[in-house]
Amino acid sequence: MATYLDRILEHHRDRAAADERATDALVGHVAGLEQARGFRAALAAADRLAVISEVKRRSPSKGDLFMELDPAALARTYEAAGATCMSVLTDGPHFGGSAADLAAARTAVGLPVIRKDFTVCANDVVDTRLMGADCVLLIAAALDDAELADFSALATEVGLDVLVEVHDEAELARAVAHTGGDLIGVNQRDLVTFEVDQQRAVRVAAEIPATAVKVAESGVRGRADALALAAAGYDAVLVGELLVTAADPAAALAELRVPRG
């Protein structure tokens, strides 16, 4: 039976297969863009646990979260509450996101932004830069070793930081071997079942190279989780559902800005 990840990747790979644009031509458009804002550098410089606050309308497992959100208004709320960076979903069919959401959120604030999507081809990498994002997401579970290496190199070429998302020690080893692993995210959500394992990030943390900026993703329920992740050595948490469903997103975000371990 097809999993969530299977269905999502099938959609994105079909779309990529139909894309006839030449990657070199897309790269040529990057020269006229302003310099990216420095996603990794902002996380590394944060004086407390950094919060990457997410603009997220829905999820495949939970359904609608906040379909009518205003990305610019939410971005301003996040910035005022002390977010270090933002994440914006651009997948439409599965998460209700769009490139327009990313543009609106990034234009409204000065925070660096990661495009949260399923990168499956070289054009996806360059499109991430052309959309205005400052960092691209590469999911180890969705890519082979050559794709990890090639997409990471291309991202660096066009001025993007690279967050490599892993779920276990084996994927972490691949990420470090093929991308350098200077920005690693550990997703506590299993992309096959979409279930969350609250201890996954803590277990994997000890294996992440000391030189990497470490991000815990998914399943952050509040201050207690933030404290545990900071104690495990994480520099940042990426939080979506908690914030977009909160009655007071600013207060919920502020609670996560705990001292670093």
Phi and psi in degrees as GROMACS dihedral restraints (atoms count N, CA, C in turn):
[ dihedral_restraints ]
;  ai    aj    ak    al  type     phi  dphi    fc
    3     4     5     6     1   -66.6    20    10
    4     5     6     7     1   137.5    20    10
    6     7     8     9     1   -90.1    20    10
    7     8     9    10     1   172.5    20    10
    9    10    11    12     1   -52.5    20    10
   10    11    12    13     1   -49.3    20    10
   12    13    14    15     1   -63.2    20    10
   13    14    15    16     1   -41.9    20    10
   15    16    17    18     1   -56.2    20    10
   16    17    18    19     1   -48.6    20    10
   18    19    20    21     1   -65.8    20    10
   19    20    21    22     1   -41.1    20    10
   21    22    23    24     1   -66.5    20    10
   22    23    24    25     1   -45.5    20    10
   24    25    26    27     1   -66.7    20    10
   25    26    27    28     1   -36.4    20    10
   27    28    29    30     1   -59.2    20    10
   28    29    30    31     1   -44.2    20    10
   30    31    32    33     1   -59.8    20    10
   31    32    33    34     1   -48.2    20    10
   33    34    35    36     1   -70.9    20    10
   34    35    36    37     1   -35.7    20    10
   36    37    38    39     1   -72.0    20    10
   37    38    39    40     1   -34.2    20    10
   39    40    41    42     1   -63.0    20    10
   40    41    42    43     1   -43.3    20    10
   42    43    44    45     1   -62.9    20    10
   43    44    45    46     1   -43.3    20    10
   45    46    47    48     1   -65.0    20    10
   46    47    48    49     1   -37.7    20    10
   48    49    50    51     1   -64.9    20    10
   49    50    51    52     1   -27.8    20    10
   51    52    53    54     1   -87.9    20    10
   52    53    54    55     1    -5.6    20    10
   54    55    56    57     1   -82.4    20    10
   55    56    57    58     1   112.0    20    10
   57    58    59    60     1   -96.8    20    10
   58    59    60    61     1     5.4    20    10
   60    61    62    63     1   -69.3    20    10
   61    62    63    64     1   141.8    20    10
   63    64    65    66     1   -80.8    20    10
   64    65    66    67     1   128.7    20    10
   66    67    68    69     1   -60.1    20    10
   67    68    69    70     1   -41.6    20    10
   69    70    71    72     1   -59.0    20    10
   70    71    72    73     1   -38.5    20    10
   72    73    74    75     1   -66.2    20    10
   73    74    75    76     1   -39.9    20    10
   75    76    77    78     1   -64.1    20    10
   76    77    78    79     1   -42.6    20    10
   78    79    80    81     1   -59.3    20    10
   79    80    81    82     1   -34.6    20    10
   81    82    83    84     1   -61.1    20    10
   82    83    84    85     1   -26.2    20    10
   84    85    86    87     1   -77.7    20    10
   85    86    87    88     1   -14.1    20    10
   87    88    89    90     1   -71.2    20    10
   88    89    90    91     1   -28.9    20    10
   90    91    92    93     1   -56.6    20    10
   91    92    93    94     1   -30.8    20    10
   93    94    95    96     1   -86.8    20    10
   94    95    96    97     1     1.6    20    10
   96    97    98    99     1   -86.1    20    10
   97    98    99   100     1   154.3    20    10
   99   100   101   102     1   -68.2    20    10
  100   101   102   103     1   157.9    20    10
  102   103   104   105     1   -62.5    20    10
  103   104   105   106     1   141.6    20    10
  105   106   107   108     1   -62.8    20    10
  106   107   108   109     1   158.2    20    10
  108   109   110   111     1   -81.6    20    10
  109   110   111   112     1   -10.4    20    10
  111   112   113   114     1    85.9    20    10
  112   113   114   115     1    73.9    20    10
  114   115   116   117     1   -67.1    20    10
  115   116   117   118     1   -53.7    20    10
  117   118   119   120     1   -61.6    20    10
  118   119   120   121     1   -43.2    20    10
  120   121   122   123     1   -61.1    20    10
  121   122   123   124     1   -38.3    20    10
  123   124   125   126     1   -65.0    20    10
  124   125   126   127     1   -41.5    20    10
  126   127   128   129     1   -65.3    20    10
  127   128   129   130     1   -43.1    20    10
  129   130   131   132     1   -64.8    20    10
  130   131   132   133     1   -31.1    20    10
  132   133   134   135     1   -86.8    20    10
  133   134   135   136     1   -10.2    20    10
  135   136   137   138     1   -62.0    20    10
  136   137   138   139     1   139.5    20    10
  138   139   140   141     1   -87.9    20    10
  139   140   141   142     1    -7.9    20    10
  141   142   143   144     1  -132.4    20    10
  142   143   144   145     1  -178.8    20    10
  144   145   146   147     1   -57.6    20    10
  145   146   147   148     1   120.0    20    10
  147   148   149   150     1   -75.1    20    10
  148   149   150   151     1   143.3    20    10
  150   151   152   153     1  -112.5    20    10
  151   152   153   154     1   121.4    20    10
  153   154   155   156     1   -96.8    20    10
  154   155   156   157     1   102.9    20    10
  156   157   158   159     1   -89.8    20    10
  157   158   159   160     1   138.3    20    10
  159   160   161   162     1  -109.8    20    10
  160   161   162   163     1   139.5    20    10
  162   163   164   165     1   -95.7    20    10
  163   164   165   166     1   106.3    20    10
  165   166   167   168     1  -141.1    20    10
  166   167   168   169     1   118.7    20    10
  168   169   170   171     1   -87.6    20    10
  169   170   171   172     1   -37.5    20    10
  171   172   173   174     1  -156.4    20    10
  172   173   174   175     1   171.2    20    10
  174   175   176   177     1  -139.5    20    10
  175   176   177   178     1   154.0    20    10
  177   178   179   180     1   -61.7    20    10
  178   179   180   181     1   -31.9    20    10
  180   181   182   183     1   -89.3    20    10
  181   182   183   184     1   -32.7    20    10
  183   184   185   186     1  -101.8    20    10
  184   185   186   187     1   -12.4    20    10
  186   187   188   189     1    77.4    20    10
  187   188   189   190     1  -151.9    20    10
  189   190   191   192     1   -65.6    20    10
  190   191   192   193     1   133.1    20    10
  192   193   194   195     1  -108.3    20    10
  193   194   195   196     1   -51.1    20    10
  195   196   197   198     1  -160.1    20    10
  196   197   198   199     1    70.7    20    10
  198   199   200   201     1   -62.9    20    10
  199   200   201   202     1   -28.9    20    10
  201   202   203   204     1   -95.1    20    10
  202   203   204   205     1    15.9    20    10
  204   205   206   207     1   -60.9    20    10
  205   206   207   208     1   151.1    20    10
  207   208   209   210     1  -101.1    20    10
  208   209   210   211     1   107.9    20    10
  210   211   212   213     1   -60.6    20    10
  211   212   213   214     1   -36.0    20    10
  213   214   215   216     1   -68.8    20    10
  214   215   216   217     1   -44.7    20    10
  216   217   218   219     1   -64.4    20    10
  217   218   219   220     1   -42.1    20    10
  219   220   221   222     1   -65.6    20    10
  220   221   222   223     1   -39.6    20    10
  222   223   224   225     1   -61.0    20    10
  223   224   225   226     1   -41.9    20    10
  225   226   227   228     1   -65.3    20    10
  226   227   228   229     1   -37.2    20    10
  228   229   230   231     1   -62.3    20    10
  229   230   231   232     1   -45.6    20    10
  231   232   233   234     1   -60.9    20    10
  232   233   234   235     1   -46.9    20    10
  234   235   236   237     1   -62.6    20    10
  235   236   237   238     1   -44.3    20    10
  237   238   239   240     1   -64.3    20    10
  238   239   240   241     1   -29.7    20    10
  240   241   242   243     1   -84.6    20    10
  241   242   243   244     1    -4.5    20    10
  243   244   245   246     1   104.9    20    10
  244   245   246   247     1    14.7    20    10
  246   247   248   249     1   -60.1    20    10
  247   248   249   250     1   144.9    20    10
  249   250   251   252     1   -89.2    20    10
  250   251   252   253     1   -39.7    20    10
  252   253   254   255     1  -143.9    20    10
  253   254   255   256     1   173.5    20    10
  255   256   257   258     1  -127.7    20    10
  256   257   258   259     1   155.2    20    10
  258   259   260   261     1  -122.1    20    10
  259   260   261   262     1   134.7    20    10
  261   262   263   264     1  -129.5    20    10
  262   263   264   265     1   123.7    20    10
  264   265   266   267     1   -71.8    20    10
  265   266   267   268     1   131.9    20    10
  267   268   269   270     1  -117.1    20    10
  268   269   270   271     1    -1.3    20    10
  270   271   272   273     1   -74.1    20    10
  271   272   273   274     1   122.3    20    10
  273   274   275   276     1   -85.0    20    10
  274   275   276   277     1   -53.4    20    10
  276   277   278   279     1   -61.9    20    10
  277   278   279   280     1   -32.7    20    10
  279   280   281   282     1  -106.5    20    10
  280   281   282   283     1   -25.5    20    10
  282   283   284   285     1  -125.4    20    10
  283   284   285   286     1    -1.9    20    10
  285   286   287   288     1    72.4    20    10
  286   287   288   289     1    14.6    20    10
  288   289   290   291     1   -92.9    20    10
  289   290   291   292     1   180.0    20    10
  291   292   293   294     1  -166.1    20    10
  292   293   294   295     1   162.6    20    10
  294   295   296   297     1   -62.7    20    10
  295   296   297   298     1   -30.8    20    10
  297   298   299   300     1   -64.7    20    10
  298   299   300   301     1   -37.7    20    10
  300   301   302   303     1   -60.5    20    10
  301   302   303   304     1   -43.7    20    10
  303   304   305   306     1   -63.5    20    10
  304   305   306   307     1   -47.3    20    10
  306   307   308   309     1   -61.2    20    10
  307   308   309   310     1   -42.8    20    10
  309   310   311   312     1   -66.0    20    10
  310   311   312   313     1   -43.6    20    10
  312   313   314   315     1   -66.8    20    10
  313   314   315   316     1   -45.2    20    10
  315   316   317   318     1   -69.1    20    10
  316   317   318   319     1   -37.1    20    10
  318   319   320   321     1   -66.5    20    10
  319   320   321   322     1   -29.2    20    10
  321   322   323   324     1   -75.6    20    10
  322   323   324   325     1   -20.1    20    10
  324   325   326   327     1  -138.7    20    10
  325   326   327   328     1   177.8    20    10
  327   328   329   330     1  -103.8    20    10
  328   329   330   331     1     9.3    20    10
  330   331   332   333     1   -77.4    20    10
  331   332   333   334     1   144.1    20    10
  333   334   335   336     1   -65.9    20    10
  334   335   336   337     1   150.5    20    10
  336   337   338   339     1  -131.0    20    10
  337   338   339   340     1   136.3    20    10
  339   340   341   342     1  -101.6    20    10
  340   341   342   343     1   135.4    20    10
  342   343   344   345     1   -79.4    20    10
  343   344   345   346     1   116.5    20    10
  345   346   347   348     1   -93.9    20    10
  346   347   348   349     1   106.8    20    10
  348   349   350   351     1  -162.1    20    10
  349   350   351   352     1  -178.9    20    10
  351   352   353   354     1  -102.7    20    10
  352   353   354   355     1    96.7    20    10
  354   355   356   357     1   -78.1    20    10
  355   356   357   358     1   118.1    20    10
  357   358   359   360     1  -127.6    20    10
  358   359   360   361     1    -2.9    20    10
  360   361   362   363     1  -152.5    20    10
  361   362   363   364     1   167.8    20    10
  363   364   365   366     1   -61.3    20    10
  364   365   366   367     1   -39.1    20    10
  366   367   368   369     1   -63.5    20    10
  367   368   369   370     1   -30.7    20    10
  369   370   371   372     1   -60.5    20    10
  370   371   372   373     1   -39.6    20    10
  372   373   374   375     1   -63.2    20    10
  373   374   375   376     1   -49.5    20    10
  375   376   377   378     1   -68.1    20    10
  376   377   378   379     1   -38.6    20    10
  378   379   380   381     1   -57.9    20    10
  379   380   381   382     1   -36.4    20    10
  381   382   383   384     1   -57.8    20    10
  382   383   384   385     1   -43.7    20    10
  384   385   386   387     1   -68.9    20    10
  385   386   387   388     1   -42.3    20    10
  387   388   389   390     1   -67.7    20    10
  388   389   390   391     1   -27.5    20    10
  390   391   392   393     1   -70.4    20    10
  391   392   393   394     1   -18.1    20    10
  393   394   395   396     1   107.6    20    10
  394   395   396   397     1     2.5    20    10
  396   397   398   399     1   -73.3    20    10
  397   398   399   400     1   161.0    20    10
  399   400   401   402     1  -109.2    20    10
  400   401   402   403     1   -10.9    20    10
  402   403   404   405     1  -148.5    20    10
  403   404   405   406     1   144.5    20    10
  405   406   407   408     1  -111.3    20    10
  406   407   408   409     1   147.4    20    10
  408   409   410   411     1   -98.7    20    10
  409   410   411   412     1   125.9    20    10
  411   412   413   414     1  -116.0    20    10
  412   413   414   415     1   121.3    20    10
  414   415   416   417     1   -98.8    20    10
  415   416   417   418     1   114.5    20    10
  417   418   419   420     1   -58.1    20    10
  418   419   420   421     1   -36.2    20    10
  420   421   422   423     1   -67.0    20    10
  421   422   423   424     1   -18.2    20    10
  423   424   425   426     1  -101.7    20    10
  424   425   426   427     1    -5.3    20    10
  426   427   428   429     1  -131.5    20    10
  427   428   429   430     1   148.8    20    10
  429   430   431   432     1   -86.7    20    10
  430   431   432   433     1   177.8    20    10
  432   433   434   435     1   -61.5    20    10
  433   434   435   436     1   -42.0    20    10
  435   436   437   438     1   -65.0    20    10
  436   437   438   439     1   -41.1    20    10
  438   439   440   441     1   -64.2    20    10
  439   440   441   442     1   -42.4    20    10
  441   442   443   444     1   -57.2    20    10
  442   443   444   445     1   -48.3    20    10
  444   445   446   447     1   -66.2    20    10
  445   446   447   448     1   -47.8    20    10
  447   448   449   450     1   -67.1    20    10
  448   449   450   451     1   -44.3    20    10
  450   451   452   453     1   -69.8    20    10
  451   452   453   454     1   -35.4    20    10
  453   454   455   456     1   -64.6    20    10
  454   455   456   457     1   -43.7    20    10
  456   457   458   459     1   -64.5    20    10
  457   458   459   460     1   -41.4    20    10
  459   460   461   462     1   -65.4    20    10
  460   461   462   463     1   -41.2    20    10
  462   463   464   465     1   -59.1    20    10
  463   464   465   466     1   -44.7    20    10
  465   466   467   468     1   -62.3    20    10
  466   467   468   469     1   -39.9    20    10
  468   469   470   471     1   -59.7    20    10
  469   470   471   472     1   -39.0    20    10
  471   472   473   474     1   -93.7    20    10
  472   473   474   475     1     5.7    20    10
  474   475   476   477     1    94.2    20    10
  475   476   477   478     1    15.8    20    10
  477   478   479   480     1   -96.7    20    10
  478   479   480   481     1   146.6    20    10
  480   481   482   483     1   -78.6    20    10
  481   482   483   484     1   161.8    20    10
  483   484   485   486     1  -127.7    20    10
  484   485   486   487     1   117.6    20    10
  486   487   488   489     1   -98.1    20    10
  487   488   489   490     1   115.7    20    10
  489   490   491   492     1   -97.5    20    10
  490   491   492   493     1   121.2    20    10
  492   493   494   495     1   -95.6    20    10
  493   494   495   496     1   129.5    20    10
  495   496   497   498     1  -128.0    20    10
  496   497   498   499     1   165.4    20    10
  498   499   500   501     1  -123.8    20    10
  499   500   501   502     1   -14.2    20    10
  501   502   503   504     1  -157.9    20    10
  502   503   504   505     1   179.9    20    10
  504   505   506   507     1   -65.5    20    10
  505   506   507   508     1   -35.4    20    10
  507   508   509   510     1   -65.4    20    10
  508   509   510   511     1   -44.0    20    10
  510   511   512   513     1   -66.7    20    10
  511   512   513   514     1   -35.6    20    10
  513   514   515   516     1   -60.7    20    10
  514   515   516   517     1   -44.4    20    10
  516   517   518   519     1   -60.5    20    10
  517   518   519   520     1   -41.0    20    10
  519   520   521   522     1   -63.9    20    10
  520   521   522   523     1   -42.6    20    10
  522   523   524   525     1   -61.3    20    10
  523   524   525   526     1   -45.2    20    10
  525   526   527   528     1   -66.7    20    10
  526   527   528   529     1   -42.2    20    10
  528   529   530   531     1   -66.7    20    10
  529   530   531   532     1   -33.6    20    10
  531   532   533   534     1  -110.6    20    10
  532   533   534   535     1    -9.0    20    10
  534   535   536   537     1  -128.6    20    10
  535   536   537   538     1    -8.1    20    10
  537   538   539   540     1    92.9    20    10
  538   539   540   541     1   -30.9    20    10
  540   541   542   543     1    64.1    20    10
  541   542   543   544     1    44.2    20    10
  543   544   545   546     1   -87.9    20    10
  544   545   546   547     1    -8.5    20    10
  546   547   548   549     1  -144.0    20    10
  547   548   549   550     1   105.2    20    10
  549   550   551   552     1  -117.7    20    10
  550   551   552   553     1   130.6    20    10
  552   553   554   555     1  -112.1    20    10
  553   554   555   556     1   133.7    20    10
  555   556   557   558     1  -107.0    20    10
  556   557   558   559     1   112.7    20    10
  558   559   560   561     1   -88.7    20    10
  559   560   561   562     1   120.6    20    10
  561   562   563   564     1   -81.0    20    10
  562   563   564   565     1    -5.2    20    10
  564   565   566   567     1   -94.6    20    10
  565   566   567   568     1   125.4    20    10
  567   568   569   570     1   -72.6    20    10
  568   569   570   571     1   119.4    20    10
  570   571   572   573     1   -76.3    20    10
  571   572   573   574     1    -5.5    20    10
  573   574   575   576     1   -86.3    20    10
  574   575   576   577     1   -48.6    20    10
  576   577   578   579     1   -99.6    20    10
  577   578   579   580     1   -18.5    20    10
  579   580   581   582     1    66.6    20    10
  580   581   582   583     1    14.6    20    10
  582   583   584   585     1   -80.9    20    10
  583   584   585   586     1   150.4    20    10
  585   586   587   588     1  -103.5    20    10
  586   587   588   589     1   133.4    20    10
  588   589   590   591     1  -110.4    20    10
  589   590   591   592     1   105.8    20    10
  591   592   593   594     1   -63.3    20    10
  592   593   594   595     1   -19.7    20    10
  594   595   596   597     1  -100.0    20    10
  595   596   597   598     1    -2.0    20    10
  597   598   599   600     1   -59.8    20    10
  598   599   600   601     1   -47.7    20    10
  600   601   602   603     1   -64.7    20    10
  601   602   603   604     1   -38.2    20    10
  603   604   605   606     1   -63.9    20    10
  604   605   606   607     1   -41.8    20    10
  606   607   608   609     1   -64.2    20    10
  607   608   609   610     1   -42.3    20    10
  609   610   611   612     1   -80.2    20    10
  610   611   612   613     1   -20.9    20    10
  612   613   614   615     1   -54.2    20    10
  613   614   615   616     1   -40.8    20    10
  615   616   617   618     1   -64.6    20    10
  616   617   618   619     1   -20.6    20    10
  618   619   620   621     1   -92.1    20    10
  619   620   621   622     1    -9.1    20    10
  621   622   623   624     1   -75.7    20    10
  622   623   624   625     1   133.3    20    10
  624   625   626   627     1   -55.6    20    10
  625   626   627   628     1   144.2    20    10
  627   628   629   630     1   -62.2    20    10
  628   629   630   631     1   -24.8    20    10
  630   631   632   633     1   -79.3    20    10
  631   632   633   634     1   -11.8    20    10
  633   634   635   636     1   -81.7    20    10
  634   635   636   637     1   146.2    20    10
  636   637   638   639     1   -81.9    20    10
  637   638   639   640     1   128.1    20    10
  639   640   641   642     1  -108.5    20    10
  640   641   642   643     1   128.0    20    10
  642   643   644   645     1  -123.0    20    10
  643   644   645   646     1   129.6    20    10
  645   646   647   648     1   -98.4    20    10
  646   647   648   649     1   130.8    20    10
  648   649   650   651     1  -120.2    20    10
  649   650   651   652     1   141.8    20    10
  651   652   653   654     1    71.0    20    10
  652   653   654   655     1   148.1    20    10
  654   655   656   657     1    77.1    20    10
  655   656   657   658     1    11.4    20    10
  657   658   659   660     1   -82.7    20    10
  658   659   660   661     1   114.5    20    10
  660   661   662   663     1  -100.7    20    10
  661   662   663   664     1    -9.3    20    10
  663   664   665   666     1   160.5    20    10
  664   665   666   667     1  -163.7    20    10
  666   667   668   669     1   -61.2    20    10
  667   668   669   670     1   -39.8    20    10
  669   670   671   672     1   -60.7    20    10
  670   671   672   673     1   -42.4    20    10
  672   673   674   675     1   -64.9    20    10
  673   674   675   676     1   -40.9    20    10
  675   676   677   678     1   -60.9    20    10
  676   677   678   679     1   -42.7    20    10
  678   679   680   681     1   -63.4    20    10
  679   680   681   682     1   -42.5    20    10
  681   682   683   684     1   -64.4    20    10
  682   683   684   685     1   -40.2    20    10
  684   685   686   687     1   -71.5    20    10
  685   686   687   688     1   -38.3    20    10
  687   688   689   690     1   -63.1    20    10
  688   689   690   691     1   -41.8    20    10
  690   691   692   693     1   -64.2    20    10
  691   692   693   694     1   -30.3    20    10
  693   694   695   696     1   -76.9    20    10
  694   695   696   697     1    -7.6    20    10
  696   697   698   699     1   108.0    20    10
  697   698   699   700     1     8.2    20    10
  699   700   701   702     1   -76.0    20    10
  700   701   702   703     1   144.0    20    10
  702   703   704   705     1   -91.1    20    10
  703   704   705   706     1   -21.9    20    10
  705   706   707   708     1  -154.9    20    10
  706   707   708   709     1   158.7    20    10
  708   709   710   711     1  -125.3    20    10
  709   710   711   712     1   141.2    20    10
  711   712   713   714     1  -105.0    20    10
  712   713   714   715     1   120.0    20    10
  714   715   716   717     1  -130.9    20    10
  715   716   717   718     1   125.3    20    10
  717   718   719   720     1  -120.1    20    10
  718   719   720   721     1   -68.9    20    10
  720   721   722   723     1   -55.1    20    10
  721   722   723   724     1   -44.9    20    10
  723   724   725   726     1   -55.7    20    10
  724   725   726   727     1   -42.2    20    10
  726   727   728   729     1   -79.0    20    10
  727   728   729   730     1   -44.2    20    10
  729   730   731   732     1   -73.3    20    10
  730   731   732   733     1   -18.3    20    10
  732   733   734   735     1  -100.9    20    10
  733   734   735   736     1    -2.4    20    10
  735   736   737   738     1   -74.2    20    10
  736   737   738   739     1   143.8    20    10
  738   739   740   741     1   -64.2    20    10
  739   740   741   742     1   -32.6    20    10
  741   742   743   744     1  -131.9    20    10
  742   743   744   745     1    87.2    20    10
  744   745   746   747     1   -57.9    20    10
  745   746   747   748     1   -35.9    20    10
  747   748   749   750     1   -63.9    20    10
  748   749   750   751     1   -44.3    20    10
  750   751   752   753     1   -66.0    20    10
  751   752   753   754     1   -40.3    20    10
  753   754   755   756     1   -63.3    20    10
  754   755   756   757     1   -39.6    20    10
  756   757   758   759     1   -67.8    20    10
  757   758   759   760     1   -44.5    20    10
  759   760   761   762     1   -58.2    20    10
  760   761   762   763     1   -35.1    20    10
  762   763   764   765     1   -64.9    20    10
  763   764   765   766     1   -22.3    20    10
  765   766   767   768     1   -86.7    20    10
  766   767   768   769     1   -12.0    20    10
  768   769   770   771     1   -85.3    20    10
  769   770   771   772     1    66.8    20    10
  771   772   773   774     1   -87.3    20    10
  772   773   774   775     1   163.6    20    10
  774   775   776   777     1   -61.0    20    10
  775   776   777   778     1   145.6    20    10
  777   778   779   780     1   -70.7    20    10
  778   779   780   781     1   148.5    20    10
